[in-house]
Amino acid sequence: MDHSTDIAAKVAGHDPATENASGPEDRARFRAMTEGTQEDWSIIARDYMAFAGSLPDRVLAHLKLLDGDFGGFPVDRLQHSLQTATRAHRDGRGESYVVMALLHDIGDTLGTYNHPDVAAAIVKPFVTEEEHWICQHHGAFQGYYYFHFIGMDRDMREKYRGQPHFAACEHFCATYDQAAFDPDYASEPLEFFEPMLRRVMAKPLASMYAKQD
């Protein structure tokens, strides 16, 4: 059993690989949701908990896809992410903020034209409203430092002026994000942030799919 399956088993108290191999009797039997029964949804809920428990493993695996991807920048995208998170951590930021900083560009691979939206969707259940807003809008704020060099409006962020989290996003980009392209900066390795990410993602702060205390 690999690491992700092991974590899922610990969370849900079973081994999904073994159970799924046992046959269709361990799966829901409806062909349309209108036919679903309590038994069907008990099976699905059980497996959902296992799958949800291994979310950090999937996020970490996807984050590693940024390794070696420079895109013309002085450092690759993974090192930029690590450096952004390291700067935030060393500045005394809380764990959910640091995790947001670590994952803020994780959408680069699949969201080429809207990477902040992808990252914001991933972190939304686990961070504060302000941290989510920063993640979702950092692209426009980061543009202040380079949009004018590529024929775009560097003041695009001004459309958000007056929003409650404007200053927080401006600070994130000025202090951590735009400064995180230094090849000589001694960032913490991904392994340093892994326990933090697992703690933050252990329980969502808000989700329509999770019961709240």
N, C-alpha and C positions, 0 to 999 in steps of 0.2 A: 504494500500500500504506500503510495507516495505521500509527501508531506501535506499537500492540500486535502487529500482524502482522509488522512489521519486527523487533521484538525476538525474537519466536518464530522467525523465519527465522534470525537470528543464532545462537540457541541450538541449533536443530536442523539448521542448514545447508541449509534448503530454504524454499520459499515455499508455505505451506499453501494459500493462496488459489488459486495457480496449479495446484497438484497436485490439489486437490479439484475444480477446474473441468475437469480432464482426463477425468473420467468414472469409472464404477464399477469399472474395472479397477484403480484405485488405492485400493480399499477392500477390507476383508475380505469373504469370500464366504459365510461360514457363516450358517445360519438359526437355529442353536442352538449354544451354546458347545461342546457335545459333538462338534460337527463341525469345530471349529477346527483349523487347521494351523499349522505353524511360519511359513509365509509370511503367513498371516492376522495372526498376532500380531506379526510383524516390522513390518507396515504400521501396526498399532495402536500399537505401542511408539514408532515414529517420530513419529507424530502426537501422541502423548501428551507427548513431550518438548517439542514446539513449544507445545502448550497449557499445559503446566506453566511454561514459560519466560515466558509472558505473565501469570502470576498477579498480579504486582505491579500491572499495569495495571488488572486487574479490581478488585483491592482498592482502589486509589486512586479508581477511578470510583465504587465503591459508597460510599466514605468521603465523597465530594463530595455525595452525596445528603443528607447531614446539614446542608449549607449552607442557611441561612435557616430551618431547622426549630427554632423556639424552644421549643415545648411549654410556654410560660408562664415559662420560665427567663430570667434576666437576659441571657444570651448564647445564641446558637444552638448546636446540638449539635456542629457542626464546630468552632466557636471553643472550646467546652469541651474538645474532644479535643486541639486544638492547644495550648491553655493547659496541660492536664495534661501533655502530652509536653514542652512547653517547660520547665515547672517541674522535671520529672525530669531533663531534659538539663542544665539550668543547675545542678542539684544534683550533677552528676558521674556520673549513672547511665550504664551501658553501653548500647550500641546496641540490643540485643535488649529490654532493659527499656524503653527509650524508645519503641520500636516497639509494644510491648505497651501502653504508656500511650496512645499515639496511637490505637490500634485498640480500646481497651477498651469503647467504646460503639458500635462499628460495627454491632452487632446490633440497635440500636434500631428500624431500619426493618422488619426481617423477624421479629425476635424480641421483639415488644412485651411478652410475658409472661415471657420468659426471655433477655433480651439478653446477660447475661454468658456463657451457654452458647454462644451463636452466636459471640461474639468469641473465647472460649477455644478453640473448635474451629478457628477460622481461624489463630490464632497457635501452636497446640500444636506443630506440627512444627518450629518455628523458634526456640523460646525454652526457657529452663531449666524444670525442674520447678517451682521456686518461682514463677517469673514466670507460668507457666500457671495455677498454683493461685490466685495473686492475681487474675488476669483472671477465672477461673471463679467466684470467691467474692466479688468486690468488691461485688456488689449487696447482699448481706446486711450487709457491713461498712459500706457507705455509708449503709445504713438507720439506723445509730446516730444520724445527724444529722437525720433527719426522720421516721422511721416513726411516732413518737409523735404527730406532728401530723396524721396521716391514719388514726389508729385501728389502727395496727399496733404490733408489739413492737420497740422500738428495740434491744433486747438479743438480737435474733435471731442475731447473730454469736456469742453465747456458746456455741451448740451446737458450735462449732468450737474452743472453748478447749481447749488441750492439743495441737492439731495442730501439726506442725513449722513451718508457714508462717503461723501465726496472727499473730504479731507483724509479719511482713513485709507482710501484707495490711492490717493495722491502720495501719501506717505509710504505705502507699501512699494509703489513703483520707484519712488525717489531713493528710498533707503535700502531696499533689498533687491528688487527685480532688475532695474536698469544697471545696478552696480555689480551684478553677478556674472560678469564675463571675464574675470581675471584669471588667466591660466596659472598664476603664481599663488592664488589664494588657497589656503589649506582647509578645504571643506571636510566635514565629517563624511564618512562612507555611508552608503545606503544602509548597511547593517546597523549603524547607529540609530537610524530613524525607524527601523522596522518595528521594534517593540512599541514605540510611540504610536505608529500608525495602527497597530493591532489594538492598542487600548482605545484609541479614538473611534475605531470602527467596530468595537465590540458591541456597542449599543447605540442605535440611532436616537438622536434628540427628537426627531420628528419624521414620521413616515406613515403613509396611509396603510402600509402593509405590516406595521409593527404596533403592538399594544403598548400604550404608554402607562407608566406607573402613576 
